[in-house]
Amino acid sequence: MNAADFAYLADLLKRRAGFHLSPNKTHLAASRLAPVARRYGFRKTDELFAELRDAPEDLARAVTDAMMINETSFFRDKPCFDHFRGVILPSLLSARAASRRLRIWCAAAATGQEAYSLAMILDEAKIAKDWRIDLIASDISGFAIARAIEGRYSQYEVQRGLQAQTLVRYFAQDGDHWRISEHLRRMVSFRTFNLLDSYGWLGEVDVIYCRNAFLYFEPLAKRACLKAFANVLAPDGYLALGASETMEGASTAFVPDDASVRGVYRKARHAIRPVALAS
Ligand SMILES: C[S@@+](CC[C@H](N)C(=O)[O-])C[C@H]1O[C@@H](n2cnc3c(N)ncnc32)[C@H](O)[C@@H]1O
């Protein structure tokens, strides 16, 4: 891939997804884009770039999708899920006892393992009968979301993070893969969504999981997303980032929830809008 095409790609990813493409990723870009070029009938990636510059939306979306890093696993970073089970869920079940409504958003859900891990915890809590729970999972990658909806995982994927008894309980063998139970699949609603777009469809949420996406973001895009998160998160809600992601230099709207678990935040006092008093 020549330098001009690489620079064009870096700019495209920044504009479309807030993604920072490091200069040392030329080989990665070439290997990710070769299948896209073939799919669209180009012999080489330079032909793909010539077409891309004419800005066809479909091709730009396919290129962006192919460059995303969808790495994930079930119960990835276990302490964060233990914290959800032991602290976040009990605290919100108590705070929402009157409405019996809970809204949880996995904002960079990749191929679904994170959302299904939360669904397993919710299922084990046996609250579905009495509560209305929205578990929403979104990702910019249509490819990843299609896989999440299918809920079919390889032996390697289920081995990463799932204990044998959990696997048997929530999956059925499907050839050499494992398929998530229909019960769990129905607990999650999936959609393709770019975090840089408008959040108008979402409404207020009690929990946001946006883990390991900001690692690859441009600082300004991360800042804009955190501002949007502060707007949609309930005053007493929780935000979970990846264990190695921080708020530093990006937002003052959140403070760490608990020093013993990395990546979990609550709204800072000044970010909670005062409730208008009835006169
Ligand atoms: C490394 S995966 C993390 C998956 C999961 N949250 C986890 O921690 O295991 C990062 C995900 O962020 C998604 N992503 C990147 N930029 C995005 C954007 N602008 N809007 C929505 N999702 C995005 C990618 O497609 C990818 O699936």
The ligand as an ORCA input file, in Angstrom:
! r2SCAN-3c Opt
* xyz 0 1
  C     -11.687     -4.341     20.977
  S     -13.391     -4.395     20.672
  C     -14.007     -4.431     22.316
  C     -15.192     -5.344     22.487
  C     -15.723     -5.466     23.900
  N     -16.264     -4.210     24.369
  C     -14.644     -5.943     24.833
  O     -14.093     -5.165     25.609
  O     -14.343     -7.137     24.816
  C     -13.707     -2.687     20.181
  C     -14.989     -2.540     19.409
  O     -15.244     -1.148     19.251
  C     -15.902     -0.985     18.014
  N     -15.822      0.417     17.584
  C     -14.730      1.089     17.169
  N     -15.057      2.343     16.801
  C     -16.393      2.466     17.008
  C     -17.320      3.528     16.813
  N     -16.948      4.724     16.326
  N     -18.616      3.302     17.116
  C     -19.020      2.099     17.607
  N     -18.175      1.054     17.809
  C     -16.884      1.235     17.504
  C     -15.173     -1.942     17.090
  O     -15.913     -2.267     15.938
  C     -14.926     -3.127     18.005
  O     -15.894     -4.129     17.850
*
